[in-house]
Amino acid sequence: MPLAIENSGKRHHRFVNLEGKVLGRLTVVSYLGNRKWLCQCSCGIEKICFSYNLISGDTRSCGCAKRERDSDLNARFWNKIEKMKNDGCWLWIGNKTRGGYGSFTLNRKRLLAHRFSYSLACGNIPEGLCVCHTCDVRLCVNPSHLFLGTIADNIHDMVSKGRNARGESVAGSRLTPELVSLIRYVYSSGEKTLDEIAKEFGLNSDYVSRIVSGKAWKHIAFSVSKPCRGFHHRGEKSSSSKLTWEKVRLIRDKYRSGLLQKEIADEFGISQTAVSDIVRGATWKES
């Protein structure tokens, strides 16, 4: 029988006799020295274990318990999959996230089903990488339809396939392509300022600025200097116009006589920007 105190260099550890104890599936057979014990698992396999692992409960079998748990886990996972014959997708029929991906619980931790499937087939997923779909089916967990990529790769794949919501397809969007064209037309004609357009359409002025500059609704083709033809009439034929050709010529005459643009704008009830565009010939061009 070993001494009650085991000397291990400079540090002294209190010896705990574990011989004959049953810890989980392990039965401690004998002490081997250097804090190691010879144990026998209930499955018949012998295993050498450290004192700390036995006392703390980290080691409770030769590894057979984990293999059984993994086997049960795999069975539980694959029972929630429906394999489709037409496109080869393996669809997850268990819980789903709000984003439409399959959801799986492991050790009280919520995992994405397609990531778990990839890790089962291909090993651990490196930190920071995404598991992307070649089939673009979020519920698919077929490992042959999955590949690793960075966040940038995932976004590029989404945009290149047109899967990103844009314009009126975005949930809660107030606008349509027709309204976007109208906003750009009204602004390009100089009839209203960004703030006036924003107030009329119930939008934020910064958002209107992004629309007219092309930073928002990029997929709707337009030209600020050349409004969409056939969609709205120009000049006094426009239903939203405050001016007529007679008033436009009068504005130009007043400007040539030396009247300030701000004074002209106040007199005719239009913006100073509209006056500037008129006197420069940017709008209301003489044919």
Secondary structure, 3 states (H helix, E strand, C coil): CCCCEEEECCEEEECCCCCCCEECCEEEEEEEECCEEEEEECCCCEEEEEHHHHHHCCCCCCCHHHHHHHHHHHHHHHCCEEECCCCCCEEECCCECCCCCEEEEECCEEEEHHHHHHHHHHCCCCCCCEEEECCCCCCECCHHHEEEECHHHHHHHHHHCCCCCCHHHCCCCCCCHHHHHHHHHHHHHCCCCHHHHHHHHCCCHHHHHHHHHCCCCCCCCCCCCCCCCCCCCCHHHCCCCCCCHHHHHHHHHHHHCCCCHHHHHHHHCCCHHHHHHHHHCCCCCCC
